[in-house]
Structure formats: C-alpha cells, structure tokens
Amino acid sequence: MRTIRLFCCLLAAAALGACTYHNKLPRDIFAAPAAEPLVPQTVLLASDKIAQKKFVFKDYHSQNSVHSYKIDLADGSLAAAAEALGTLFETVEVNPSKYADQYDYVAELAYTIGNTKTDSLESYSWFGGQPPVLETRVMIYLYDAHTGQLIFSLFASRQNRVEMTDGTAVAQRVENKGSTLLLPVTGPVYTQQFGDNLRYTLSRDLVQCLSEIAQTLQQNRARFEPAAQNNVQ
C-alpha cells in the first residue's frame, strides 16, 4: 500500500510539483484501565453527530512544490471515544442516533482540530518556519436516551506543535535545497514522512484528551449508577 502511494506521488510530483498524503486515524489508539465494576448501563455513541470528519493540511514551506495532507478523523476518533466511555460503562456501541431508544444514554463526540490563526475546522496551511501548533479539542456530551436531557459533559484540549522526526527534517531540507529535477524523488519522500508525523501528532493528542476525559468520567461514576438515574426528574 505504501509503495502504491509513493508511486502515485511520483507521478503527481512529476506533473505538478506536488504530492498528496491521504490516511486516517487508526482505530486502536486508546487503552486505559476500566472501572471495577463497570456501571451496568448502555451507551450509544452517535456515529452521525461528528463535528469534524477530516483534517486537511496544505504545506507551502517549499518554493518548489506544494504538499497536501488529508487525514480522515471520524472512524478512528469514534472508536477511541467508545473505548474511553467503555472504561466506565458496561456496553458502548457506535451507531446512528436513530437507535437511541435501545440504550440508556446517547453520547455525542465533538472532536475538532484547529489552530490559533484561523477558525477553519477543515483546512490549515503552513508557509515555513517551525511546524505549526495545532489545537485539539474534545468534548463528549452524555444525554438520557429517553428524555433527551443532558446528563453530563466532559472536555479536554491540547495545543502542541506537530512533532517532526529527525528524518523528516532532513528530508525537508533536502527538498528545499535540491534541484527541481529531483522533486519527483524528494517530494514524495518528504510528504510521506511528514504525513506520518502529522498523523502521529493528531493521534497522540486525541489519546491524551480522551485519557483525561476517561479519568473525569470515572471520578463521577455516581451520576450514572442506576439508583442515581431513578432520582433524575
């Protein structure tokens, strides 16, 4: 798969002086100790209530070429959020919200990646210098599935610079200083490496936010015990 992506980048770079990275957040990034015992309640995590489905990044650091990155967020972030909720609740499933009446709670995930320079949630551009600082914001809303009443909300955020490896930094310098004739080789190498760095940074920051949320959730488990919910008016 990686060989095919690099080959496609070679063709695009030769024709346009540009290369594209397309990937997605992995599904298995979150793990944390579960409560003992779990709260015997069921949660639907709404798959159709997504604040940001993808993150698009344009890299203009080089005068010779443009690098584009698209990372799909929905599938991986929903899987990770379900695991975080699963540290407290006995059953957590990702489904469309139309099935809400089959559960005790409905959870909605508001996960966004932005930056301090623009309000855009779909794209960001980098024009050189240090790698950009991205802001990850994660909020989970928990509703009573039968009344629609908001029971609890949890929030965590991180602001971190995209973490570039030494190998990526070297590939970037080679591309910037190299001949335009070498772009079909240097461009795809740099694009692949920086794309992997970007994906790693997004995954790491999401996990950190969800770890904080899971801890807060467990600290408030009394709100979700069946006896407590029987007293909710």
N, C-alpha and C positions, 0 to 999 in steps of 0.2 A: 504493500500500500504506500509506504513512504517512497519507494523507488518510482512508483507511478506519479506521485505528487511532484517529486523533483523533476521528472521528465516533462510534465505539463508546465512547470515553472520555467524550464529551459526554453520551451517553445514560446511561451508568452514573453519572456525576457528578451529573446532574440528579436521578436517582432515589435515590442512596445517599450522595452526598457523597464519592465515592471514584473512583479511576481506576487502571487496571491497564496495566502495560507488560510486554509479552512479546516477547523477542527471543532470539538465540542468539549464541554466539561465532562470529565469522567463520572461515572455513576457511583463508584465505590470509594469515595474520598473521605467519608465521615465514619468515625468509630469512637465511641465513648462508653464508659461503664453505665449500665442500666440500673434503675432503681430496684430495690428489693423490698417487698414485692412490687411488681408493676401495678399501676392503677387499672382495675378491670373495666376500662371504658374503651369505646371505639372512636376512631377519628378518621374522617375523610379529609385528605389534603387535596384541595381543588386544583385539578390539572388545567382548568380553563380560566384561572384567575392569576395570570402571570403579568407582573409589571414590566419586565424586560426579557424578551425572548432571545436576543442576541447582542453581542458586543462587537462593534465594527471599528477598526482602528486603521488609520492611514499614516504611513511613515514616510515623511518627506525629508528625512535627515540628509539624504544624498542628493547632490545636484544632478547625478546621472540617471537616477531611477526612482520609482515610487514603489513602495511595498504596501500591500493591503492584507489585512487580517480580519477574519470573521470567526468568532467563537460562539457557537450555539450554547445558550445557558439553561434553557428550560428543563430538559431531561435530567441533566446532572444535578441541577440545583434542587429540583423536586425530590429526587432520590435521596440527596443528602439531608434535606429538611425532614423527610419522612423518617430517616434514621435518627435524627435529633429528637423528634417527637416520640419515637419509639423507645427512648431512654426512660420515659415515664409511663406511656400508655401501652396497654396490652396489645391493642390492634391499631395499626396505622396503615391506611391504604391510599394510593394515589388514584383518584377517579374524577370524572366530571362532577360538577356541583349538583347536577340534576338527581344524583343518587343520595343526596344529603339525608333524606328521611330514614335511611337504613343505618345511620350512625348516631352516636351520642353527641359528637362535636364535628363542626366543619372548621378546618384550618385554611387560611389563605396566606400565601407566601408573597411578600413584597420585597423582592431582591433586585437591587439596581447597582450598576457600576457607572460612575460618572467621574468628574474631576472638578477642580475648583475654578476652571476657566470658562466653563460653558454648562448650561443646563441640559444639554442634549443627552439622552439616555441611549441613543443608538449609534453614535459615532464620535470619534475623537481623533485629532490629528497631532502629529509630533513633527516639529521642524528643526530638530537638532538639539545639541546640548545634552544634559543629563536625561536619562529615561524619565518619562512623565510620572507624576504622582496620581494614582487612581484612588477614588473613594468608593469603598464597598459598603453598602447599607442593606441590612437585612432586618425585616420586621415580619413577625408571624402573628396573625390575628386568630383567636380562637372564639368561635361562636357556638351557642347552643343550637344544635341541628334542628330542633323542633320549633323553637320560638324565634330564632334568628338573633337573639340577644348576644351582644359582645360580652364574653366572659373575662377575657384576659388578652393583653397584647405584650409582645416581647420584642426588644430592639437591641441591635448591636451594630457597630460600624468600625471600619478600619480605614486609615489613609496611609498608603505605602507606595513607594516608588517601585516601578517594575524592576524585578530583580534579574539583571543580566549576568550570565556566567562569563568567565574569562574568555572562553572560546567564542562566545557571541561578540564580545567587544573586539576581539582580534579580527573576526570575520567582517565586522562593520568597518574597521579601519582599512582593511584590505580593499573592500569595495569602494570606499570613499577615495582612496588614493590610486586605485588601479585604473587601467585603461578601459575606456568604454567598450572596447572589443572583448574584454574579459567578463562583461556583465552577465552574459548567458551562463557563466560558471559561478562567479562570486555572488551575484544577486540571489539565486535560489538557495545557496548555502546559508547566507545570512538570514534570509526570510524564514527558512525552516527553523534555524536556531532561535531567532528572536521570537517567533511564534510559539515555540515550545516554552520559552521563558515567560511569555505573557500568559499562556495557559496555566503554567505552574503558579504564577503570582495570583491569578484570579482564584484558582482552586484553594491555595493556602489561606487567602484572606476570607473566603467563604467559610472554610472549616473553622477558622478562629472565631468568626462571628457566631456560627452555629454552636460551637462549644460553650461560648458564653451564654447563649440562649438556653441550651440544654441544662446548664447549671442553675440558671434562674428558674426554669420550669420545675426542676426537682425541688428547689427551695420553697416553691409554692404549691406543692402537691396537695395540700389540704383543700385548696379551692376545687379540686377535681375529684375528690373522693365521692362516691355515690351518695353518702349521707349528706354531704355538704350541698350537693346539687338538688336534693329533695327540698332544701330550705330556700332555694332561689325563687324569688317571686317574679 
